[in-house]
Amino acid sequence: MKITTRKAYPFRSFYRGKERLAFYVISVLGEEPQITIYSDLIKKANPEVDSLGVRKSEFENDMFRVQFFLEKHFPKKLAEAIFKYARKDLGCKSGFSLKAYISWKEKHA
């Protein structure tokens, strides 16, 4: 599945072909920015929930848990794209990622 993205600040949309799979909105609540993700995939999994929210500090301090959380709700390629672009759009500092290290280690073993 090839995911394409379009950005129109404060929105970013994720597409497969011409079908929009998900989009998120960057918002600032209090002192800390966050993203709110909207998708029909979320509604299909749980009709009572229409969006997911993740704060910038969660992307910076708990990357593994956030990536697992996204992969639980979305297909792997889409979850990876949302994770990658959300970190970029929120201006997260790059840090150590255990999952990335394990993946790198498997490729270079």
Secondary structure, DSSP 8 states (H G I E B T S, - for coil): ---EEEEETTEEEEEETTEEEEEEEEEEETTEEEEEEE-HHHHHH-TT--EEEEEHHHHHH-HHHHHHHHHHHS-HHHHHHHHHHHHHHHT------HHHHHHHHHHT-
